[in-house]
Amino acid sequence: MGSSANMRILILFLLMCSALKGFAQNYPWERPLRACWSSDGINFGPTSIFQDSAGVPSVIRWKGDTLVSAFQWFRMPVSSLTWDRVAVKFSYDNGNSWTQPEPMTFAGFPTNFRRPFDPTLVAFGDTLRVYFSSGQNGAITLDSTVNTYSAFSLDGINYTFENSARVDEINNRVIDPALIFFNNSYHYLSPIGSPAQGAYHYVSPNGINFTKVPDIPSDATHNWTGNYMVNDTNSLRFYGAGGAGIWFNSSPNGGMWNGYINTNVQGGDPTVVRIDATTYLMIFVGEPYATALEELNQVSQLNIYPNPSNTNFTIDLTNFYFAEPVSKLNYQVADMNGKICLSEAFNFSEQLVVNGSSLANGSYVVLILSGNKPVARAKISIER
């Protein structure tokens, strides 16, 4: 088959994936992953770019002090190691900064399979397992040959493929898997098709052998494409999208669900991790860029010190590159519910000192805006 025909098939596949996420008008490489914070997992503050040209995020805690995020990466050029590959980033400071993305490797991956897509992560002690969609014969169409497979890793980057499918619906594809360990069982779900069809639900004692249980019901507006999150020992949440935006539903056992609660976030394919009792981090698929491959400034370029602070703190812009003129800069400091507590215009300076004496103890998001567009963010804690 010629390269142009391959490209047409690839575009068709990506359009189908985009439609399944609720975004049919744009290609996935035209959208960034965005991040935001909350004190209750419902009301989130300002958002920032987490990763350019990416989709299908998953974030979990691993080995106690490490956050790991996996996602599908679509950075050009086509056929490069960053094009339509599962990549991973790490945070060692509770999500305040992240490493640069690295594509995963898969030892023993069958040569006749389509490369992995739709990743979701689960920690098994010091081992990390990624579950993903794939199909035999290099299948690009989303037919019944697409199943859920898994691979394990000791470093989060290099994985070993595990033979046989974890979940295989004989007459349907299974895509966008979500998995979590809750109340002594591993719970798996995958959207059946349209939102009203709900989601397949499987359970497992070991994360390898899964047994089908009754499907999770839904309606015409709530799409079970997203990720699980354990809120506490008695409450499992699933964050999905549709209707009014990103929502969550809670369950005491993974089978019975209490009802949909809307967040204030507009986007798709969310994943949420609870950092501590009053801090939630959400990563989700955001609105498209103004131009297809625009890459906004990375969050890691913005440094704040001291952090925590008891009064004044400094925003260090020494190595920060602004893609636009810097004549209309301002900063905002917002609490974890999105309330703006400080806001001021400033002229560009490599070190900007902010008077935080009016801020109560707690966590805040510091946002730098050029015009009205956020271009960088960081998180700061006030402790006195």
ZAFIGU-798120 format. One record per residue: x, y, z of N, C-alpha, C in turn. Coordinates in steps of 0.05 Angstrom, whole numbers, padded with zeros to 5 digits, always signed. Layout:
REM residues N
XYZXYZXYZ...
This chain:
REM residues 384
+00017-00024+00000+00000+00000+00000+00018+00025+00000+00012+00045-00016+00028+00069-00019+00026+00086+00006+00046+00105+00008+00047+00122+00032+00023+00140+00033+00013+00150+00010-00010+00168+00011-00035+00153+00021-00038+00127+00013-00061+00112+00022-00058+00107+00052-00034+00101+00062-00030+00097+00090-00037+00122+00106-00030+00145+00095-00036+00170+00108-00067+00175+00110-00081+00168+00088-00110+00171+00088-00123+00154+00109-00113+00129+00112-00124+00111+00132-00117+00122+00160-00093+00132+00164-00085+00143+00190-00103+00167+00197-00108+00185+00178-00125+00208+00183-00153+00199+00191-00164+00178+00176-00190+00168+00182-00191+00157+00211-00171+00142+00218-00170+00131+00245-00169+00153+00266-00153+00173+00262-00150+00195+00282-00176+00211+00284-00189+00214+00261-00215+00228+00262-00235+00213+00279-00235+00186+00276-00253+00170+00291-00247+00172+00321-00221+00171+00328-00213+00175+00356-00222+00202+00366-00219+00223+00350-00226+00249+00358-00256+00251+00363-00272+00238+00346-00301+00239+00349-00309+00225+00375-00295+00202+00381-00302+00188+00405-00296+00204+00430-00277+00222+00428-00271+00239+00451-00290+00263+00453-00308+00266+00435-00327+00288+00436-00317+00312+00420-00294+00310+00405-00283+00331+00390-00281+00322+00361-00301+00325+00345-00300+00314+00318-00288+00334+00298-00285+00359+00305-00278+00379+00286-00248+00382+00282-00231+00371+00300-00203+00376+00299-00187+00350+00302-00163+00350+00290-00145+00328+00294-00133+00328+00322-00125+00305+00333-00115+00304+00360-00089+00320+00363-00073+00323+00341-00048+00338+00344-00053+00368+00344-00078+00376+00341-00085+00405+00343-00093+00412+00372-00092+00394+00390-00102+00399+00417-00080+00394+00438-00079+00410+00459-00060+00404+00480-00074+00390+00503-00058+00377+00520-00068+00369+00547-00065+00393+00565-00085+00398+00582-00084+00420+00600-00086+00409+00629-00077+00425+00648-00078+00417+00676-00091+00439+00693-00104+00430+00715-00115+00450+00734-00118+00436+00761-00122+00453+00781-00122+00444+00809-00148+00450+00823-00154+00435+00844-00179+00438+00859-00175+00430+00888-00191+00441+00906-00191+00433+00934-00211+00411+00940-00230+00407+00921-00251+00387+00927-00257+00368+00904-00242+00371+00882-00247+00353+00859-00271+00361+00842-00283+00383+00848-00307+00393+00834-00302+00420+00821-00293+00439+00837-00288+00466+00827-00258+00469+00823-00250+00473+00798-00221+00474+00791-00214+00503+00784-00188+00509+00789-00178+00536+00783-00168+00539+00754-00152+00560+00749-00143+00565+00721-00128+00541+00710-00130+00538+00684-00116+00516+00670-00090+00526+00657-00073+00507+00651-00048+00513+00638-00041+00490+00619-00022+00495+00601-00014+00474+00583+00003+00453+00598-00005+00427+00596+00010+00405+00608+00028+00393+00586+00017+00389+00562+00033+00377+00540+00021+00384+00514+00038+00393+00495+00028+00400+00469+00020+00375+00453+00002+00378+00434-00004+00358+00413-00007+00330+00425-00026+00327+00443-00028+00302+00458-00057+00296+00465-00063+00272+00474-00090+00264+00482-00089+00240+00499-00112+00231+00508-00117+00206+00523-00098+00204+00548-00100+00223+00566-00081+00223+00589-00089+00204+00611-00070+00195+00626-00074+00180+00651-00052+00189+00671-00060+00193+00696-00041+00202+00716-00046+00186+00742-00024+00176+00754-00026+00161+00779-00003+00168+00797-00005+00160+00823+00018+00161+00841+00032+00134+00841+00059+00136+00843+00075+00111+00842+00098+00114+00862+00103+00092+00876+00125+00091+00895+00124+00113+00916+00100+00122+00923+00096+00141+00944+00099+00170+00937+00123+00177+00925+00128+00206+00921+00130+00214+00891+00122+00196+00873+00125+00201+00845+00097+00201+00831+00092+00222+00815+00068+00221+00798+00078+00214+00770+00062+00197+00756+00068+00189+00729+00044+00194+00711+00049+00207+00689+00028+00211+00669+00035+00199+00643+00017+00184+00631+00020+00172+00605-00001+00185+00586+00006+00186+00561-00013+00199+00542-00004+00191+00513-00022+00196+00495-00016+00193+00466-00004+00219+00456+00019+00217+00443+00034+00241+00435+00033+00243+00404+00027+00267+00395+00025+00271+00366+00042+00294+00356+00066+00296+00367+00084+00317+00358+00096+00309+00331+00094+00328+00312+00105+00324+00285+00136+00320+00286+00148+00307+00266+00136+00299+00241+00123+00272+00242+00106+00266+00223+00093+00240+00221+00115+00218+00219+00110+00195+00232+00127+00172+00232+00152+00176+00249+00154+00198+00264+00177+00202+00283+00170+00187+00309+00189+00187+00327+00186+00173+00353+00166+00187+00371+00158+00211+00363+00138+00226+00379+00111+00228+00365+00108+00215+00343+00082+00216+00328+00065+00192+00334+00042+00196+00346+00023+00175+00353+00036+00153+00370+00052+00162+00389+00066+00143+00407+00056+00148+00436+00056+00127+00452+00050+00130+00480+00075+00141+00494+00072+00163+00508+00095+00176+00521+00089+00179+00551+00109+00186+00566+00106+00187+00595+00122+00211+00606+00111+00223+00628+00125+00244+00642+00123+00238+00672+00143+00249+00687+00144+00244+00716+00145+00270+00731+00133+00270+00755+00135+00292+00774+00144+00282+00801+00164+00296+00813+00174+00288+00839+00167+00309+00860+00150+00328+00853+00142+00349+00872+00112+00353+00872+00097+00331+00871+00068+00331+00873+00055+00347+00850+00067+00345+00826+00054+00357+00803+00061+00386+00797+00078+00398+00813+00086+00426+00808+00104+00429+00784+00120+00409+00778+00137+00409+00754+00139+00381+00744+00145+00378+00718+00145+00352+00705+00170+00349+00687+00179+00325+00684+00201+00319+00666+00191+00322+00637+00210+00324+00618+00203+00324+00590+00192+00297+00582+00173+00296+00563+00161+00270+00556+00181+00251+00542+00178+00226+00547+00194+00205+00534+00176+00184+00523+00179+00176+00498+00163+00154+00487+00169+00128+00501+00148+00112+00507+00152+00086+00519+00164+00067+00498+00179+00047+00508+00187+00025+00491+00173-00001+00500+00169-00020+00481+00154-00044+00487+00170-00068+00477+00184-00081+00495+00199-00106+00487+00179-00128+00483+00184-00144+00462+00168-00167+00456+00141-00161+00444+00137-00136+00435+00112-00128+00423+00108-00142+00396+00086-00155+00390+00082-00169+00365+00085-00151+00341+00099-00160+00321+00104-00143+00297+00079-00140+00280+00059-00157+00284+00035-00155+00268+00013-00140+00282+00020-00126+00305+00000-00110+00320+00004-00081+00313-00019-00066+00314-00017-00037+00312-00004-00027+00338+00013-00006+00336+00027+00003+00360+00007+00012+00381+00015+00011+00407-00004+00016+00429-00017+00044+00427-00042+00046+00436-00055+00072+00438-00075+00070+00462-00085+00093+00470-00104+00095+00493-00092+00084+00519-00070+00095+00529-00057+00083+00553-00071+00090+00579-00070+00072+00598-00078+00078+00625-00059+00063+00644-00052+00076+00666-00031+00065+00684-00042+00054+00710-00030+00033+00720-00036+00022+00746-00010+00014+00760-00007+00021+00785+00017+00014+00800+00013-00013+00814+00034-00030+00812+00035-00055+00826+00060-00055+00843+00059-00042+00866+00083-00039+00882+00103-00023+00867+00128-00034+00864+00149-00020+00850+00147-00025+00820+00128-00041+00811+00124-00046+00783+00101-00029+00773+00104-00019+00748+00083-00003+00735+00072-00018+00712+00046-00020+00710+00034-00033+00687+00018-00013+00671+00022-00014+00644+00006+00003+00626-00013-00016+00611-00039-00008+00610-00059-00022+00595-00065-00004+00570-00070-00017+00548-00073-00001+00524-00089-00017+00503-00098-00002+00482-00113-00015+00460-00093-00022+00438-00098-00044+00425-00083-00052+00401-00098-00073+00386-00089-00079+00362-00104-00098+00345-00084-00114+00328-00092-00137+00321-00076-00155+00304-00075-00144+00275-00055-00154+00261-00052-00147+00233-00049-00117+00228-00037-00104+00248-00033-00075+00245-00059-00060+00242-00081-00070+00252-00107-00058+00247-00109-00029+00255-00118-00012+00236-00123+00016+00242-00152+00021+00246-00169+00006+00233-00198+00009+00237-00205-00001+00265-00225+00011+00277-00233+00003+00304-00254-00019+00303-00245-00044+00296-00263-00066+00294-00259-00085+00318-00271-00109+00316-00270-00128+00339-00243-00140+00344-00223-00135+00326-00196-00145+00332-00181-00127+00351-00192-00104+00358-00179-00086+00377-00187-00093+00405-00167-00101+00422-00172-00110+00449-00155-00093+00468-00157-00100+00494-00140-00087+00514-00117-00106+00521-00093-00096+00520-00069-00111+00526-00054-00096+00548-00032-00109+00558-00017-00096+00579+00013-00101+00576+00029-00085+00590+00058-00089+00591+00067-00078+00618+00089-00088+00629+00099-00080+00655+00127-00068+00653+00133-00051+00673+00158-00036+00673+00168-00032+00701+00195-00030+00704+00207-00024+00729+00216+00005+00731+00217+00019+00708+00226+00047+00707+00205+00066+00696+00182+00056+00687+00161+00073+00676+00165+00081+00647+00188+00074+00635+00193+00081+00607+00195+00056+00589+00210+00036+00599+00215+00012+00583+00197-00011+00593+00180-00021+00575+00159-00040+00583+00164-00067+00569+00154-00088+00581+00154-00115+00570+00126-00124+00564+00120-00130+00539+00093-00138+00531+00085-00164+00544+00059-00166+00553+00049-00190+00565+00030-00203+00546+00035-00228+00540+00020-00243+00520-00010-00245+00527-00026-00247+00506-00055-00250+00507-00069-00224+00516-00094-00221+00508-00109-00197+00515-00119-00199+00544-00120-00176+00556-00131-00174+00583-00162-00175+00581-00173-00160+00562-00201-00160+00557-00206-00161+00527-00224-00180+00519-00230-00184+00490-00260-00189+00488-00274-00169+00477-00302-00172+00470-00304-00184+00442-00314-00208+00439-00313-00222+00413-00325-00206+00390-00347-00193+00396-00362-00180+00374-00360-00150+00374-00341-00139+00390-00338-00110+00391-00310-00103+00398-00301-00079+00390-00275-00069+00398-00277-00060+00427-00254-00061+00441-00253-00049+00468-00230-00028+00466-00237-00003+00470-00218+00019+00469-00221+00037+00493-00203+00056+00496-00204+00075+00519-00207+00061+00546-00190+00041+00552-00194+00027+00577-00187+00045+00601-00201+00041+00623-00195+00053+00649-00193+00031+00670-00172+00033+00686-00167+00012+00707-00159+00024+00733-00165+00010+00755-00157+00019+00781-00160-00004+00801-00144-00003+00823-00147-00022+00844-00164-00009+00866-00186-00022+00874-00204-00010+00894-00217-00033+00909-00216-00032+00935-00229-00052+00953-00222-00080+00945-00196-00085+00942-00185-00112+00937-00190-00124+00910-00199-00107+00891-00203-00117+00863-00193-00096+00844-00185-00105+00820-00179-00088+00798-00204-00084+00781-00212-00059+00777-00235-00053+00762-00227-00042+00735-00241-00053+00714-00236-00045+00687-00262-00035+00674-00261-00014+00658-00284-00007+00642-00274+00003+00615-00292+00001+00596-00287+00011+00569-00314+00019+00557-00317+00043+00545-00342+00051+00534-00351+00032+00511-00376+00024+00512-00386+00004+00493-00388+00016+00465-00398+00041+00463-00401+00054+00437-00411+00082+00442-00436+00087+00435-00448+00114+00440-00451+00117+00470-00452+00142+00480-00455+00147+00509-00478+00131+00521-00501+00129+00507-00524+00116+00519-00520+00086+00523-00500+00074+00510-00495+00046+00513-00479+00039+00538-00468+00060+00552-00454+00055+00576-00426+00043+00572-00417+00027+00592-00390+00017+00591-00389-00012+00600-00370-00027+00588-00364-00054+00597-00351-00051+00625-00356-00071+00642-00344-00071+00668-00333-00099+00674-00307-00101+00680-00294-00126+00687-00280-00122+00713-00276-00145+00728-00261-00144+00753-00239-00166+00752-00218-00162+00768-00196-00181+00769-00183-00181+00796-00174-00205+00805-00160-00205+00831-00130-00198+00828-00120-00198+00803-00091-00195+00800-00083-00176+00778-00102-00164+00764-00096-00146+00742-00089-00160+00716-00090-00186+00715-00084-00202+00691-00108-00216+00680-00122-00231+00698-00145-00247+00690-00171-00232+00698-00186-00224+00679-00210-00208+00684-00236-00223+00678-00256-00218+00695-00282-00231+00692-00303-00209+00687-00320-00214+00667-00341-00194+00661-00363-00194+00682-00372-00170+00690-00394-00166+00708-00414-00148+00694-00437-00142+00706-00457-00125+00691-00446-00099+00682-00455-00090+00658-00446-00065+00646-00454-00042+00664-00439-00020+00660-00446+00005+00674-00465+00021+00656-00489+00028+00666-00509+00042+00649-00501+00072+00646-00512+00084+00626-00507+00113+00621-00532+00125+00608-00528+00149+00597-00550+00162+00582-00538+00174+00556-00553+00190+00542-00545+00200+00516-00524+00222+00518-00518+00233+00542-00500+00255+00543-00474+00250+00559-00473+00228+00574-00450+00223+00591-00434+00200+00580-00410+00207+00569-00393+00187+00556-00372+00177+00576-00372+00151+00581-00353+00139+00600-00325+00135+00587-00315+00157+00577-00287+00157+00567-00272+00176+00586-00254+00165+00601-00240+00180+00621-00224+00162+00639-00224+00167+00665-00207+00151+00683-00220+00149+00711-00214+00127+00725-00221+00123+00752-00203+00140+00771-00212+00144+00795-00196+00156+00817-00208+00147+00843-00191+00137+00861-00200+00130+00888-00200+00156+00905-00224+00163+00914-00226+00187+00930-00220+00181+00959-00231+00159+00969-00224+00149+00996-00231+00119+00996-00227+00106+01019-00231+00077+01020-00260+00069+01014-00279+00087+01016-00307+00081+01011-00318+00093+00986-00302+00107+00970-00313+00121+00947-00294+00120+00923-00303+00107+00902-00289+00106+00877-00302+00126+00859-00286+00143+00845-00297+00162+00826-00289+00154+00798-00306+00162+00779-00298+00161+00750-00303+00189+00739-00282+00200+00727-00285+00226+00714-00288+00221+00684-00309+00233+00672-00315+00230+00644-00324+00257+00633-00334+00257+00608-00341+00282+00595-00367+00279+00580-00380+00302+00575-00405+00302+00560-00426+00319+00574-00446+00327+00559-00466+00344+00571-00455+00372+00577-00453+00379+00603-00444+00406+00611-00414+00408+00612-00399+00387+00606-00370+00387+00608-00360+00363+00622-00338+00366+00637-00326+00344+00652-00342+00339+00678-00348+00314+00683-00364+00307+00706-00350+00284+00721-00361+00277+00744-00353+00252+00757-00377+00238+00768-00375+00212+00772-00395+00196+00785-00381+00180+00806-00394+00174+00828-00380+00160+00851-00395+00134+00856-00379+00115+00868-00390+00088+00873-00377+00077+00898-00392+00062+00914-00379+00048+00937-00366+00022+00930-00372+00012+00906-00362-00015+00899-00354-00019+00870-00357+00002+00853-00350+00000+00825-00373-00010+00807-00395-00019+00820-00417-00029+00804-00442-00012+00806-00448-00002+00830-00470+00016+00834-00460+00045+00835-00472+00063+00819-00463+00090+00817-00484+00110+00826-00475+00132+00839-00492+00149+00854-00505+00172+00838-00493+00179+00815-00504+00201+00799-00483+00220+00790-00488+00235+00769-00468+00252+00757-00466+00279+00771-00442+00287+00776-00436+00314+00788-00418+00329+00768-00427+00352+00760-00412+00368+00740-00389+00383+00754-00366+00384+00741-00345+00402+00750-00348+00428+00734-00330+00447+00738-00331+00472+00723-00311+00472+00700-00302+00449+00691-00282+00447+00670-00295+00438+00644-00288+00452+00622-00296+00444+00595-00273+00430+00582-00277+00406+00572-00256+00391+00559-00264+00362+00556-00245+00345+00551-00251+00317+00547-00230+00299+00559-00237+00273+00561-00219+00252+00569-00203+00258+00594-00216+00264+00616-00201+00274+00640-00188+00251+00656-00168+00258+00671-00156+00241+00691-00149+00258+00715-00155+00247+00739-00151+00263+00763-00136+00246+00783-00117+00259+00798-00103+00246+00820-00107+00263+00844-00112+00250+00867-00114+00265+00892-00087+00266+00906-00076+00291+00907-00050+00295+00918-00050+00292+00949-00069+00305+00961-00073+00302+00990-00103+00308+00996-00110+00312+01021-00138+00315+01029-00152+00338+01016-00137+00359+01009-00150+00383+00997-00137+00392+00971-00124+00373+00957-00111+00380+00931-00116+00359+00911-00129+00366+00889-00134+00348+00866-00121+00361+00842-00108+00344+00825-00097+00352+00800-00112+00339+00777-00123+00354+00759-00136+00343+00735-00119+00349+00710-00116+00330+00692-00105+00333+00666-00126+00324+00646-00130+00340+00625-00152+00334+00607-00145+00345+00579-00161+00337+00559-00157+00346+00532-00171+00373+00529-00155+00394+00521-00166+00421+00520-00176+00429+00493-00184+00454+00491-00194+00464+00466-00170+00466+00446-00176+00466+00420-00155+00466+00400-00139+00492+00400-00114+00489+00391-00097+00513+00388-00109+00531+00367-00101+00556+00368-00109+00575+00347-00098+00566+00320-00074+00555+00320-00063+00542+00296-00055+00514+00304-00055+00496+00284-00053+00468+00290-00030+00460+00307-00006+00471+00303+00018+00462+00317+00030+00483+00335+00014+00503+00342+00024+00523+00361+00032+00509+00387+00055+00515+00397+00064+00503+00422+00068+00526+00443+00051+00526+00463+00053+00547+00483+00076+00540+00502+00084+00560+00518+00106+00556+00536+00100+00535+00557+00121+00519+00563+00117+00496+00582+00117+00506+00610+00100+00493+00627+00097+00501+00655+00124+00499+00669+00141+00480+00663+00166+00476+00677+00185+00500+00675+00180+00518+00656+00197+00541+00653+00192+00562+00674+00170+00561+00688+00163+00581+00707+00172+00571+00735+00190+00586+00748+00200+00578+00774+00192+00599+00795+00184+00590+00818+00176+00608+00840+00192+00601+00865+00202+00621+00879+00217+00616+00904+00213+00640+00923+00215+00636+00949+00215+00609+00962+00188+00596+00960+00187+00571+00960+00162+00556+00958+00164+00531+00975+00150+00530+00998+00130+00548+01008+00141+00576+01015+00123+00595+01017+00131+00622+01025+00113+00631+01048+00124+00649+01065+00108+00660+01087+00099+00689+01081+00109+00701+01060+00101+00728+01053+00107+00733+01023+00128+00748+01017+00135+00754+00989+00147+00730+00976+00143+00727+00950+00156+00707+00934+00164+00718+00907+00183+00705+00894+00194+00715+00869+00187+00696+00846+00176+00708+00824+00172+00693+00799+00196+00697+00782+00210+00675+00776+00235+00676+00761+00229+00672+00732+00233+00692+00715+00228+00690+00687+00254+00690+00671+00277+00684+00684+00303+00686+00671+00304+00670+00645+00294+00645+00646+00296+00628+00622+00270+00624+00608+00252+00643+00613+00225+00640+00601+00224+00655+00575+00214+00641+00554+00212+00653+00528+00182+00659+00522+00176+00684+00516+00149+00692+00508+00147+00692+00478+00127+00677+00467+00124+00675+00438+00111+00700+00427+00101+00718+00444+00088+00742+00435+00101+00766+00448+00095+00791+00438+00105+00815+00451+00097+00815+00480+00115+00827+00497+00110+00826+00526+00101+00852+00537+00087+00868+00520+00079+00895+00529+00054+00894+00547+00039+00872+00546+00014+00871+00562+00014+00846+00579+00033+00845+00598+00035+00822+00616+00021+00828+00642+00009+00808+00654-00001+00810+00681+00001+00783+00695+00000+00783+00721+00000+00758+00736-00025+00757+00752-00034+00732+00757-00057+00728+00775-00049+00706+00795-00059+00709+00819-00056+00688+00840-00084+00680+00847-00091+00654+00842-00118+00644+00847-00117+00621+00868-00138+00620+00884-00139+00597+00903-00148+00572+00889-00150+00550+00903-00156+00524+00890-00184+00522+00880-00201+00541+00887-00228+00542+00876-00231+00561+00852-00209+00573+00844-00209+00590+00821-00214+00619+00827-00217+00626+00852-00221+00654+00860-00194+00670+00857-00195+00692+00842-00171+00708+00838-00166+00725+00863-00144+00721+00876-00137+00735+00901-00119+00759+00896-00101+00757+00877-00083+00779+00869-00082+00780+00839-00081+00804+00829-00078+00808+00800-00066+00835+00794-00045+00836+00777-00031+00861+00772-00016+00859+00746-00017+00881+00731-00001+00883+00706+00028+00889+00714+00047+00881+00697+00075+00886+00703+00091+00889+00677+00113+00902+00679+00132+00904+00656+00151+00880+00659+00160+00870+00636+00177+00846+00637+00201+00850+00654+00207+00831+00672+00230+00831+00688+00238+00803+00693+00264+00797+00695+00273+00770+00699+00264+00759+00726+00263+00776+00746+00253+00769+00773+00231+00788+00781+00207+00777+00785+00184+00792+00793+00176+00785+00821+00178+00804+00839+00171+00799+00867+00142+00805+00872+00128+00786+00884+00099+00789+00890+00096+00790+00920+00080+00810+00929+00074+00813+00957+00050+00794+00964+00057+00773+00979+00036+00753+00986+00026+00755+01014+00030+00778+01027+00023+00782+01055-00007+00780+01060-00023+00785+01039-00052+00785+01042-00064+00757+01038-00047+00738+01030-00057+00711+01024-00059+00694+01050-00081+00680+01053-00083+00661+01076-00066+00636+01070-00061+00621+01091-00047+00596+01088-00062+00578+01069-00047+00564+01052-00059+00546+01033-00044+00545+01006-00056+00532+00987-00044+00529+00960-00057+00547+00940-00040+00558+00922-00050+00577+00902-00037+00571+00875-00051+00579+00854-00040+00578+00827-00032+00605+00818-00007+00608+00809+00004+00633+00799+00003+00631+00768-00010+00650+00755-00014+00649+00727-00002+00674+00714+00014+00671+00693+00024+00693+00677+00008+00695+00652-00003+00718+00645-00019+00722+00622-00006+00743+00603-00007+00737+00577+00002+00756+00557-00023+00764+00542-00031+00790+00545-00058+00798+00537-00078+00785+00555-00096+00770+00544-00115+00754+00560-00110+00724+00560-00087+00716+00548-00081+00688+00544-00061+00678+00564-00068+00657+00580-00049+00646+00599-00026+00634+00583-00001+00639+00592+00022+00628+00579+00040+00612+00598+00035+00614+00624+00051+00598+00642+00037+00597+00669+00043+00576+00684+00032+00574+00711+00051+00560+00729+00048+00563+00755+00062+00548+00775+00044+00548+00800+00050+00530+00818+00035+00528+00842+00052+00537+00866+00041+00551+00885+00056+00560+00908+00039+00554+00933+00053+00549+00955+00040+00545+00981+00048+00568+00999+00028+00578+01014+00033+00599+01034+00031+00585+01061+00053+00587+01077+00054+00575+01103+00066+00594+01123+00052+00600+01144+00062+00618+01165+00062+00605+01192
